[in-house]
């Protein structure tokens, strides 16, 4: 199932993990205690001159980090960017969660990218680009696009997973583990909405939002079971049977007008098929984004599907989806 793009992403994540391990603060009694980060989720401060921000280096960063977030019903950027002129960088910005810093000039004859974690705050991610002129900086940024995306995606994901672990509802973990032999980390606020012999629905609901994770299992017969077509058909079957809508004769399906994205992934030791797309309610006015991870349980020879979806008609959905997707990435088999 692997594609060149997928292999490239795996390589980028491997680079990221290597860099992160090299850049962590050393432990011990002399370790500096850092303040907590500030800033909104999905936000990046770009430190550079106004001229560079409005010229080619800034254009390169926007092309990569502010491109449209895929498979959302409204246009939203992958990250929200704002420029901090270098001379204006102060303690207020030092504690921001995500920082891209451009050093451009004759003092930087070697073009390079440097990752640093927890420079002024924790858990903070700072990526520095150094180059002799704006053209070289833009070339360097574009050459490292995949790695740059992986760095900040992993940083945002880790923060959500760490928070989920800190405030985990262990009662949900126990029931999910009994169901499939492992579990993601569900933070306080989630509750089990429905459970059958082969299906679980776990959701975090407010007046105007619903972040849900569906977990279902079924026999694995061949690699074709993990194809895009088979997974889409199974999802439609499961949601039609288990997810009610507000109108009679309505049911949840994958949006038939937009083909879902599909790729083979590996995260830590787990190999899975990722699907990403839009769901809608047939004969009703509901819809939103979803993402799923599907893999085989080697002990039971069953396909396990972890499917996260968002319903938030009044709000942007990027951050809501990133939150539930990060929960999927926290999945671990029982020991």
HELIX and SHEET records of a PDB file:
HELIX    1   1 UNK A    4  UNK A   23  1                                  20    
HELIX    2   2 UNK A   50  UNK A   54  1                                   5    
HELIX    3   3 UNK A   56  UNK A   65  1                                  10    
HELIX    4   4 UNK A   86  UNK A   88  5                                   3    
HELIX    5   5 UNK A   91  UNK A   94  1                                   4    
HELIX    6   6 UNK A  134  UNK A  143  1                                  10    
HELIX    7   7 UNK A  145  UNK A  166  1                                  22    
HELIX    8   8 UNK A  170  UNK A  180  1                                  11    
HELIX    9   9 UNK A  223  UNK A  226  5                                   4    
HELIX   10  10 UNK A  228  UNK A  242  1                                  15    
HELIX   11  11 UNK A  318  UNK A  329  1                                  12    
SHEET    1   A 2 UNK A  35  UNK A  36  0                                        
SHEET    2   A 2 UNK A 121  UNK A 122  1                                        
SHEET    1   B 5 UNK A  80  UNK A  84  0                                        
SHEET    2   B 5 UNK A  43  UNK A  47  1                                        
SHEET    3   B 5 UNK A  98  UNK A 104  1                                        
SHEET    4   B 5 UNK A 125  UNK A 131  1                                        
SHEET    5   B 5 UNK A 112  UNK A 117 -1                                        
SHEET    1   C 2 UNK A 182  UNK A 183  0                                        
SHEET    2   C 2 UNK A 332  UNK A 333 -1                                        
SHEET    1   D 7 UNK A 191  UNK A 195  0                                        
SHEET    2   D 7 UNK A 199  UNK A 205 -1                                        
SHEET    3   D 7 UNK A 210  UNK A 219 -1                                        
SHEET    4   D 7 UNK A 302  UNK A 311 -1                                        
SHEET    5   D 7 UNK A 287  UNK A 297 -1                                        
SHEET    6   D 7 UNK A 270  UNK A 282 -1                                        
SHEET    7   D 7 UNK A 251  UNK A 254 -1                                        
SHEET    1   E 7 UNK A 191  UNK A 195  0                                        
SHEET    2   E 7 UNK A 199  UNK A 205 -1                                        
SHEET    3   E 7 UNK A 210  UNK A 219 -1                                        
SHEET    4   E 7 UNK A 302  UNK A 311 -1                                        
SHEET    5   E 7 UNK A 287  UNK A 297 -1                                        
SHEET    6   E 7 UNK A 270  UNK A 282 -1                                        
SHEET    7   E 7 UNK A 261  UNK A 267 -1                                        
END                                                                             
